[in-house]
Amino acid sequence: MTFEGVPRFESAIFEGGARFGSAIFEGGARFESANFKGSVWFGSATFKGSARFVSTSFEDSAWFELATFEDKAWFVSASFEGSAWFAAASFKGVAGFGLATFKSIAGFVSATFEGMAGFGGATFKGMAQFESTTFEDMARFVSATFEGMAGFGGATFKGSAQFESTTFESDARFTLASFETVLNLGPLVCAGLVALSGAVFGGPVILAFAARRLECRRTRWSSTAELRLRHTTVDFAHAVFEYPLTLAAELDPFVLSDGQQLSEDSVFGVSDAAVRITSLRGVDAAHLVLADVDLADCLFTGTVHLDQIRLEGGCSFAAVPSRTHGRAGRFVRFTRRRALAEEHYWRASRPSAAPGWNEAVPGAGHVGPAQLAPVYRALRKAFEDNKNEPGAADFYYGEMEMRRHDRTGTTHAERGLLHGYWLLSGYGLRASRALGWLAAAVLVTLLLLMGFGLPDHDPKQKATGTVPSGGGRVTFEIDKDDPRNPTGARFTGDRFEKALNVTLNSVVFRSADQNLTTAGTYIEMTSRLTEPVLLALAILAVRNRVKR
C-alpha cells in the first residue's frame, strides 16, 4: 500500500482495527487527534515525510514494529491505552513523544533514534522497554514519569542523556548500557533500584540520584566521575575506574537547572537522606573519594589499594556492641570503637559469641582474622596519610585484635605478647586500663611493703673502737643492725606513710632511701620495674588519642 501525497486523518475515528502494515507514506501522514478504538498496525510501514500523531488516541494495541520514520515523527500528547510497540523501529529525524501517555507496555526494544528523542513530560504507567535501543543524538526524558519498571539494559546513548527531574516509581535498569558523551545524569528520583551494573561511561559525568538502591557492580568509568546521592544504599563491588571518582552524600535536596528543588517527598517523605555503601570488594580504591557516607555495612575484603582511599567529612563505621553483655553467666565489657561489618559477622559466627554482634548478610562470604588484619591496617594507613592519627587509632586496635585472634598467621608466643599488651593497656590506646592496672599495682605494693617490706624499727648505727692505753690514734668502726622483720602492728599510719613514699618513688624510677627488709627490697625492685611501664603505657595511650 502506497500513499503518494500526504493522507490526512485529523480527528478521524477508527471504530475497528486499522491495518497499515508495510504501507509507504511518500509525503508523510497526518493523524492529529485521531481515535483508534481497535488495534492498529503500522508494522514495517515507511514514513518518508513527517508523521504526525499529535494528540492521537490509541485505545487498543498500537504496533509500529520495524517502522521507518525518515523525517520527523510527532507523537506529542498521544495516548496509548493498550500496548505500544515500536520494537526495531527506526527514527531518522526528530522523534517527539513529549507529554505522551503510555498506560500499558511501551516497547522500544532495539529501536534506533538517529535524531533527538524527546520524551519530556511523558508518563509510562506500565513497563517501559528501551533495551538495546540506540540514541545517536540527545535522549530527553526530562520530567518524565515511569510508574512501572523502566528497562534501558544494553541501550547506547551516543549523545547527552537528559533525565533531569525524572521520576521512577519502580526500578530503573541501565544494565550494560553505554553512555558515550553524557555529562550529567539526573538529578532524578527512583523509589526502587537504579541498576548500572556493567554500564560504561565514556566521558566525564555527574550522577545525581535520590534512589533507594544503586547497583554499580562492574560498572566502568573511563574518565572522572562524581556520584551525588540521597537516600541510597550502594553496591559498588568490582566497579572499574582509572580516574578520580567521588561518591558523596548530598545533604540538601538537589537543585534543578531552573533553580527549583527536586521534589522527592512523594517517594521518600521525611526519611533519612543518608547514603550507605554495602560493598567495595574488587574495587581499586587508589582514586576513590568517599564523603559523608555510612560504611557500617560495607564489605572491604578484596579491595585493592585500600590504603589510598580518601574518606572525607562524616564517614561512619559500625560500632562494637554496648559496654556489657552477659555470656555464659559472666559479663564481657566492650570499649567503644569503630569496627568493620565483617568483624561483626566473624564474631557473631563464633560459638562463644556475645550478644550484640550483627549476623552475616547473604553474600557476605566467610572471612576471618587473617583476612581482616590487612584491611584494618590499610584503613589505618589511609587515616594516617590524611593526618588523622586519632581517627586511625580504632583501626589500629582492630588490626591488633585480628592479629591476636589469628591462629594461622600469628605464632603462639606472639599471640601471648599481644594478649598481654591488650590486657594491660588496650594496645596502648586505653589509658583508663593502664591507669587501672597502675593503681592496682601501687595498692598491692603499698600493702606488701606495710606487711613485709618495712622493718620493725629503723636500724640504728653503732660506733665501736679501741682506745690505746698510752694514747694515740683511735679507730672506730661504724655499723648498724640488719633490718628486722615486723612482728607487731604492721598497718599503722607511720608505716603507711613510709610505704607510700617508697611506692610513689618506685613509679618514677627513684629510690626512697628507706631501710627495707629483704622481702621489701625485692618488692621495691619489682615495683620499680612494672609500675613505670604501666605509667608509660597510660601516657602513650593519651598521646595516641590526641596527637596530630
ABEGO torsion letter per residue (X at the ends): XBBABBBBABGBBBABBBBABGBBBAAEBBABGBBBABBBBABGBBBABBBBABGBBBABBBBABGBBBABBBBABGBBBABBBBABGBBBABBBBABGBBBABBBBABGBBBABBBBABGBBBABBBBABGBBBABBBBABGBBBABBBBABGBBBABBBBABGBBBABBBBABGBBBAABABBOBBBBABBBBABGBBBABBBBBBBBBABBBABGBBBABBBBBBBBGBBBBABGBBBABBBBBBBBABBBBBAAGBBBBAAAAAEABBABBBBABABGBBAAABBBBGBBAAABBABGBBGAAABBBBEBBBBBBBBBABBBBGGBBBBBBBBBBBAAAAAAAAABAABBBGBBBBBBGAEBBBAAAAAAAAAAAAAAAAAAGBAAAAAAAAAAAAAAAAABAAABBAAAAAAAAAAAAAAGGGABAAAAAAAAAAAAAAAAAAAAAAABBABBBBBBBBBBBBAAEEBBBBBBBBBBBBBBABBABBAAAAAAAAAAAAAAAAGBBAGBBBBAAAAAAAAAAAAAAAAAAAAAAAAAAAAABX
